[in-house]
C-alpha cells in the first residue's frame, strides 16, 4: 500500500501568477499612500522605536495572500491515492535430476563435473523465486534428496551434502528420470519440468531411459537433458599410495538417448563441455521456462481539500479581525 498525493485539476495552479502581481501592487500602493512630513531635523525621534502595531501592519495582507494561495490549491483538487497491488503467480514445479556417479569427479570442468553442476544449479535456483524445486540424485540407483519445495534455502543446503558414493556404482539414467517424474506426476503446477544432468551411458536400473521418457510424456513433464563432459578424453583423479594421480579417460555420453528423451517430452538437449557452457545452459533453460506473474493495480482516490479550505477560512477570519480591531484605520 502506497499513499501518494496528486491534483485532479492542476491547470488552476496558473492562478498562482496572481500572487506576485498582488504583492507588487500592494508595495506600490503602500508607497503612494504613505504621507510625508518635511522636518528640519529628526534628532528628537532617534530614540523612538516602532510599536508592535506598526511592525505588524502588513500582517493582514500576508494572511490574505496565504488564504488566496490555499484556495487556489483547493481549486486544483488535491487527492490522496491509495494503490493496492494484487500479484498472482503461477509457479513451475522443477526437479533437478543429478548424476552422482564416480565419473562426475572428472576434472574437465573445474573443480570437477559434480561441483560445477552443483554450483550452477544453485545459481539457477536463486533465480526461480516463485517456483517449487526438488532434487533427485542417481548413480547405480536413484533417490529423492529433496521433494519439490518453495523453501529454496533448504534445497541449497542439501546440495552442499551431495557427493559421489551415496548410491550403488553405475549410471541409471532411466531410474533417475523415473524418480523425478514420480515426484511431479501429481503436481497441479501449470508446467512441470525435469532438468536431467549426466555424463555417462545408462548401464544400470530396471527402467530404461526410453520407458522413463514415455512416462514423462504421459504426465506432461518436459525434460531438459544436459550432457556434461569435454570431447575426447578427460583427466580423472585416482587415489594411490603416492597421492592423487591423474589418468585421461574416455568421455562417453549417450547423446542419442538424451536427445531422444528431450525430443519426446518437448524439451531440449544441451552439451556442456566447460564451466561457461554449463552456466549458459542453465541461463537458457531459465529463459525458456518463465514463471507467469499477473499484477492487478487498484487506485482509490480521496479528496483532500477540506483541511485546506478550513485553513483558508481561518486565515480570512483572522485577517478581518486584525483589520477591524487591531489595524483599524480612522478616516
C-alpha positions as CSV (number, residue, x, y, z in Angstrom):
1,X,0.0,0.0,0.0
2,X,1.5,3.3,-1.1
3,X,-0.1,6.7,-0.4
4,X,0.6,9.5,-2.9
5,X,-0.9,12.9,-3.5
6,X,-1.8,14.3,-6.9
7,X,-4.1,17.0,-8.3
8,X,-7.2,16.4,-10.4
9,X,-7.2,19.9,-12.0
10,X,-3.6,21.1,-11.9
11,X,-4.3,23.8,-14.5
12,X,-5.7,26.0,-11.7
13,X,-2.1,26.4,-10.5
14,X,-1.7,29.0,-13.2
15,X,-3.7,31.3,-10.9
16,X,-0.7,31.5,-8.6
17,X,0.7,34.1,-11.0
18,X,-1.8,36.5,-9.3
19,X,0.1,36.2,-6.0
20,X,3.4,38.1,-7.1
21,X,1.2,40.6,-9.0
22,X,-0.8,41.4,-5.9
23,X,2.4,41.7,-3.8
24,X,3.9,44.2,-6.3
25,X,0.5,46.2,-6.4
26,X,0.5,46.3,-2.6
27,X,4.0,47.6,-2.3
28,X,3.4,50.3,-4.9
29,X,0.1,51.3,-3.4
30,X,1.6,51.4,0.1
31,X,4.3,53.8,-1.0
32,X,1.9,56.1,-2.8
33,X,-0.5,56.3,0.2
34,X,2.2,56.8,2.9
35,X,2.1,60.6,4.0
36,X,5.3,62.5,4.2
37,X,6.2,65.3,6.6
38,X,9.1,67.7,5.9
39,X,11.1,68.5,9.1
40,X,14.4,70.4,9.6
41,X,15.8,67.7,11.9
42,X,14.9,64.2,13.2
43,X,17.2,64.2,16.2
44,X,14.2,64.2,18.6
45,X,12.9,61.0,17.1
46,X,16.0,58.9,17.1
47,X,15.1,57.1,20.4
48,X,11.5,56.4,19.3
49,X,11.1,52.8,18.3
50,X,8.3,51.4,16.1
51,X,5.4,49.9,18.1
52,X,4.2,46.3,17.7
53,X,1.2,47.5,15.8
54,X,3.5,49.4,13.4
55,X,5.7,46.4,12.9
56,X,2.8,44.1,12.2
57,X,0.8,46.4,9.9
58,X,1.4,44.2,6.9
59,X,0.2,41.0,8.6
60,X,-3.5,41.2,7.3
61,X,-2.2,41.4,3.7
62,X,0.1,38.4,4.3
63,X,-2.8,36.4,5.7
64,X,-4.9,37.3,2.7
65,X,-2.2,36.2,0.3
66,X,-1.8,32.9,2.2
67,X,-5.6,32.3,2.2
68,X,-5.8,33.0,-1.5
69,X,-2.9,30.6,-2.2
70,X,-4.7,27.9,-0.3
71,X,-7.9,28.5,-2.2
72,X,-6.1,28.1,-5.5
73,X,-4.6,24.8,-4.3
74,X,-8.2,23.8,-3.4
75,X,-9.3,24.5,-6.9
76,X,-6.6,22.2,-8.2
77,X,-8.4,19.4,-6.1
78,X,-5.6,17.7,-4.1
79,X,-6.3,13.9,-3.8
80,X,-4.6,11.2,-1.9
81,X,-4.1,8.0,-3.9
82,X,-4.2,4.6,-2.3
83,X,-2.6,2.0,-4.6
84,X,-3.2,-1.7,-4.0
85,X,-1.4,-4.3,-6.0
86,X,-2.6,-7.9,-6.2
87,X,0.2,-10.2,-7.5
88,X,-0.8,-13.7,-8.7
89,X,2.0,-16.0,-9.6
90,X,1.7,-19.4,-11.4
91,X,5.0,-21.1,-10.5
92,X,6.6,-24.0,-12.2
93,X,7.5,-27.3,-10.4
94,X,11.1,-28.3,-11.3
95,X,13.1,-31.4,-10.4
96,X,16.8,-31.3,-10.8
97,X,18.0,-34.9,-11.5
98,X,21.7,-35.0,-10.9
99,X,24.1,-37.8,-11.8
100,X,26.5,-38.5,-8.9
101,X,28.4,-41.5,-10.4
102,X,32.1,-41.7,-9.9
103,X,32.8,-40.4,-13.4
104,X,31.4,-37.0,-12.2
105,X,34.8,-36.5,-10.5
106,X,36.5,-35.9,-13.8
107,X,38.1,-32.6,-13.9
108,X,37.4,-31.3,-17.5
109,X,35.1,-28.9,-15.6
110,X,36.5,-27.1,-12.6
111,X,37.0,-28.2,-9.9
112,X,35.2,-31.2,-11.3
113,X,32.0,-32.0,-13.1
114,X,29.9,-32.6,-9.9
115,X,31.0,-29.5,-8.1
116,X,30.5,-27.4,-11.3
117,X,27.0,-28.9,-11.7
118,X,26.1,-28.1,-8.1
119,X,27.4,-24.5,-8.3
120,X,25.4,-23.6,-11.4
121,X,22.3,-25.5,-10.3
122,X,22.3,-23.4,-7.1
123,X,22.6,-20.2,-9.1
124,X,19.7,-21.4,-11.2
125,X,17.6,-22.0,-8.1
126,X,18.3,-18.5,-6.8
127,X,16.7,-17.0,-10.0
128,X,13.5,-19.0,-9.6
129,X,11.9,-17.2,-6.8
130,X,8.3,-18.3,-7.4
131,X,8.9,-21.9,-8.3
132,X,8.9,-25.1,-6.3
133,X,12.1,-27.0,-6.9
134,X,13.2,-30.5,-5.8
135,X,16.3,-32.7,-6.1
136,X,16.8,-36.3,-7.3
137,X,20.2,-37.9,-7.4
138,X,21.2,-41.1,-9.2
139,X,24.1,-43.3,-9.9
140,X,23.5,-47.1,-10.0
141,X,20.2,-46.4,-8.3
142,X,18.2,-43.2,-7.6
143,X,16.5,-41.5,-4.7
144,X,14.9,-38.2,-3.8
145,X,17.2,-35.9,-1.9
146,X,14.6,-33.2,-1.6
147,X,10.9,-33.1,-2.7
148,X,9.7,-30.0,-4.5
149,X,9.7,-27.1,-2.1
150,X,9.4,-23.3,-2.2
151,X,11.9,-23.1,0.6
152,X,15.0,-22.7,-1.6
153,X,17.3,-22.4,1.4
154,X,16.5,-26.0,2.3
155,X,17.4,-27.4,-1.2
156,X,20.5,-25.2,-1.5
157,X,21.8,-26.6,1.8
158,X,21.0,-30.2,0.7
159,X,23.0,-29.5,-2.5
160,X,26.1,-29.0,-0.3
161,X,25.9,-32.6,1.1
162,X,25.6,-34.2,-2.4
163,X,28.7,-36.3,-3.3
164,X,29.6,-39.4,-5.2
165,X,29.4,-42.7,-3.4
166,X,25.9,-42.0,-1.9
167,X,24.4,-44.9,-4.0
168,X,25.5,-48.1,-5.8
169,X,28.0,-47.5,-8.6
170,X,26.8,-47.2,-12.2
171,X,24.6,-44.8,-14.2
172,X,20.9,-45.5,-14.0
173,X,19.6,-42.6,-16.2
174,X,16.2,-44.3,-16.6
175,X,15.7,-44.7,-12.9
176,X,16.8,-41.1,-12.2
177,X,14.3,-39.8,-14.7
178,X,11.5,-42.1,-13.5
179,X,12.0,-41.0,-9.9
180,X,11.9,-37.3,-10.9
181,X,8.7,-37.8,-12.9
182,X,7.2,-39.7,-9.9
183,X,7.7,-36.6,-7.8
184,X,5.9,-34.4,-10.4
185,X,3.1,-36.6,-11.6
186,X,0.5,-35.3,-9.1
187,X,1.6,-31.7,-9.3
188,X,-1.0,-29.1,-10.0
189,X,1.5,-26.6,-11.4
190,X,0.9,-25.2,-14.9
191,X,4.3,-26.5,-16.0
192,X,6.3,-29.5,-14.8
193,X,9.9,-29.7,-15.7
194,X,12.9,-32.1,-15.1
195,X,16.4,-31.0,-15.7
196,X,18.5,-34.2,-16.0
197,X,22.2,-33.9,-16.0
198,X,24.6,-36.8,-16.7
199,X,28.0,-37.6,-18.0
200,X,27.6,-41.2,-19.0
201,X,25.7,-44.0,-20.6
202,X,22.8,-45.9,-19.0
203,X,24.1,-49.2,-17.6
204,X,22.0,-49.8,-14.5
205,X,18.4,-49.8,-13.3
206,X,15.2,-51.7,-14.0
207,X,13.7,-48.8,-16.1
208,X,15.2,-47.8,-19.4
209,X,15.6,-44.2,-20.3
210,X,13.1,-44.6,-23.2
211,X,10.5,-46.0,-20.9
212,X,11.1,-43.2,-18.4
213,X,10.7,-40.7,-21.2
214,X,7.3,-42.3,-22.2
215,X,6.2,-41.9,-18.5
216,X,7.3,-38.3,-18.5
217,X,5.3,-37.6,-21.7
218,X,2.2,-39.3,-20.2
219,X,2.3,-36.9,-17.2
220,X,3.1,-33.8,-19.3
221,X,6.5,-33.5,-17.8
222,X,9.0,-31.6,-20.0
223,X,12.6,-32.9,-19.8
224,X,15.7,-30.8,-20.5
225,X,18.8,-33.1,-20.7
226,X,22.3,-31.9,-20.2
227,X,25.4,-34.0,-21.2
228,X,28.4,-32.9,-19.2
229,X,32.0,-33.6,-20.4
230,X,34.5,-32.4,-22.9
231,X,35.2,-34.1,-26.3
232,X,37.7,-37.0,-26.3
233,X,39.4,-37.6,-23.0
234,X,39.2,-36.0,-19.6
235,X,41.5,-36.1,-16.6
236,X,40.3,-38.3,-13.8
237,X,41.8,-38.5,-10.3
238,X,42.9,-41.8,-8.8
239,X,43.9,-42.3,-5.2
240,X,47.3,-44.2,-4.9
241,X,49.8,-44.8,-2.2
242,X,51.8,-41.9,-3.7
243,X,48.8,-39.5,-3.5
244,X,46.3,-38.4,-6.2
245,X,47.3,-39.4,-9.7
246,X,45.6,-38.4,-12.9
247,X,44.7,-40.5,-15.9
248,X,43.0,-39.4,-19.1
249,X,39.8,-41.5,-19.6
250,X,37.4,-41.6,-22.5
251,X,34.3,-39.3,-22.3
252,X,31.3,-41.4,-23.1
253,X,27.9,-39.6,-23.2
254,X,24.9,-41.3,-24.8
255,X,23.8,-38.2,-26.6
256,X,21.4,-40.1,-28.8
257,X,19.4,-41.2,-25.8
258,X,19.5,-37.8,-24.2
259,X,18.3,-36.2,-27.4
260,X,15.5,-38.7,-27.7
261,X,14.3,-38.1,-24.1
262,X,14.3,-34.3,-24.7
263,X,12.5,-34.6,-28.1
264,X,9.8,-37.0,-26.9
265,X,8.9,-34.7,-24.0
266,X,9.1,-31.4,-25.9
267,X,12.3,-30.4,-24.1
268,X,15.8,-29.7,-25.4
269,X,19.2,-31.4,-25.2
270,X,22.3,-29.4,-24.3
271,X,26.0,-30.3,-24.2
272,X,28.3,-28.7,-21.5
273,X,32.0,-29.0,-22.3
274,X,33.2,-26.5,-19.8
275,X,32.0,-24.3,-16.9
276,X,31.0,-21.4,-19.0
277,X,29.0,-23.7,-21.3
278,X,27.2,-25.2,-18.3
279,X,26.3,-21.8,-16.9
280,X,24.9,-20.7,-20.3
281,X,22.8,-23.8,-20.5
282,X,21.1,-23.1,-17.1
283,X,20.6,-19.4,-18.2
284,X,19.0,-20.7,-21.4
285,X,16.6,-23.0,-19.5
286,X,15.8,-20.1,-17.2
287,X,14.7,-18.1,-20.2
288,X,12.7,-21.0,-21.7
289,X,10.7,-21.7,-18.5
290,X,9.3,-18.3,-17.5
291,X,7.0,-18.1,-14.5
292,X,3.7,-16.3,-15.2
293,X,3.2,-13.3,-12.9
294,X,-0.1,-11.4,-13.1
295,X,-0.3,-8.0,-11.4
296,X,-3.5,-6.1,-10.9
297,X,-3.3,-2.5,-9.7
298,X,-6.2,-0.7,-8.0
299,X,-6.2,3.1,-7.3
300,X,-8.5,4.7,-4.8
301,X,-8.8,8.5,-4.8
302,X,-9.8,10.5,-1.8
303,X,-10.4,14.3,-1.9
304,X,-8.1,16.1,0.5
305,X,-9.3,19.7,0.0
306,X,-11.2,20.1,3.3
307,X,-8.2,20.8,5.6
308,X,-7.0,23.5,3.1
309,X,-10.4,25.1,2.9
310,X,-10.6,25.2,6.7
311,X,-7.1,26.7,7.0
312,X,-8.0,29.4,4.4
313,X,-11.2,30.3,6.2
314,X,-9.3,30.6,9.5
315,X,-6.8,33.0,7.8
316,X,-9.6,35.1,6.3
317,X,-11.4,35.4,9.6
318,X,-8.1,36.3,11.4
319,X,-7.3,38.9,8.7
320,X,-10.7,40.5,9.2
321,X,-10.4,40.5,12.9
322,X,-7.0,42.2,12.8
323,X,-8.2,44.7,10.2
324,X,-11.2,45.8,12.2
325,X,-9.9,45.6,15.8
326,X,-6.1,45.9,15.7
327,X,-5.2,47.8,12.5
328,X,-8.4,49.7,12.1
329,X,-7.9,53.0,10.2
330,X,-9.7,56.1,11.2
331,X,-10.8,58.3,8.3
